Amino acid sequence: MTIDKMVAVSGLAGLFKLVSTKSNGLLVADPDTGKTRFCSVRQHQFTPMQTVAIYTDTDTIDIKSVFKTMSSLSESHPVPNPNAPQQELRKYFEIIIPDYDRDRVYHSDMKKVLKWFIFLNDRGLIKELFEEVTESPEDEKNQEG
């Protein structure tokens, strides 16, 4: 499973795997049960994970890079509870993204990033995401040939 196939759906907890798109909504699957459900565009908004980025002082950092940093620092700096006080979340973000834009990255954004990371990590999907990222096109050619 790649992060490109993951989507956040407003009004529903967690992340979902994108199964199919329709003109009036999306078919998404729960990563735990595999149960597929239809989500209407009239009732929900969708955020593909591949489009999520964190503002920095100079540019943006895609969510894959943020998750990779969080994963690599998880032993020395454990991921805080998303419901922790705002100061604690800001301190954590200063560690993982030292130059994040303090004016444009809100407390609610930090909570979402932490919830998504915990959701994926608890299901063992973070490691899967990085195994796919580290494979280069040459590796894929070698595996095919």
C-alpha positions, 0 to 999 in steps of 0.5 A, spaced: 500 500 500 502 506 498 501 513 501 498 515 494 492 510 495 491 513 502 485 518 503 482 522 509 475 523 509 471 528 513 467 526 518 470 519 518 476 517 523 482 515 520 485 514 513 482 510 508 485 506 502 482 509 495 479 503 491 475 507 486 472 514 484 465 515 481 463 522 479 459 523 485 464 520 490 469 515 492 469 508 494 474 507 500 476 501 504 478 501 511 485 498 512 483 494 518 477 490 516 478 491 508 470 493 508 469 498 502 464 503 503 461 509 498 462 516 500 458 521 497 461 528 495 455 531 498 456 529 505 464 529 505 470 532 503 476 528 501 484 529 502 489 525 498 495 524 502 499 525 496 497 532 496 498 534 504 504 538 505 507 542 511 509 549 510 516 551 512 519 558 512 522 557 504 517 552 501 513 546 503 515 539 505 511 533 503 507 528 508 512 522 506 518 526 508 515 528 515 512 521 516 519 519 515 522 524 520 517 522 525 519 515 524 526 515 524 526 520 531 521 516 534 526 512 539 529 519 541 523 523 541 516 519 542 510 522 538 506 526 543 499 524 544 495 529 539 491 531 544 497 534 548 497 541 550 499 546 544 506 548 547 508 540 547 506 539 540 509 546 537 515 543 541 515 536 537 514 540 531 520 544 532 524 538 533 522 534 527 521 540 522 525 546 525 523 551 520 516 549 519 512 556 518 509 558 525 504 562 522 501 557 517 501 551 521 496 551 526 495 547 532 489 543 528 494 541 523 499 538 527 494 534 531 492 531 524 499 529 522 500 526 529 493 522 528 495 520 521 502 518 523 499 514 529 494 511 525 498 508 520 504 506 525 499 502 529 497 498 523 504 497 521 503 501 514 509 506 516 514 501 514 511 499 508 510 506 506 518 507 506 520 500 503 516 503 497 519 509 497 526 506 498 526 502 492 529 505 486 526 504 478 533 500 478 531 495 483 524 494 480 528 493 473 532 488 477 526 484 480 523 484 473 529 481 469 
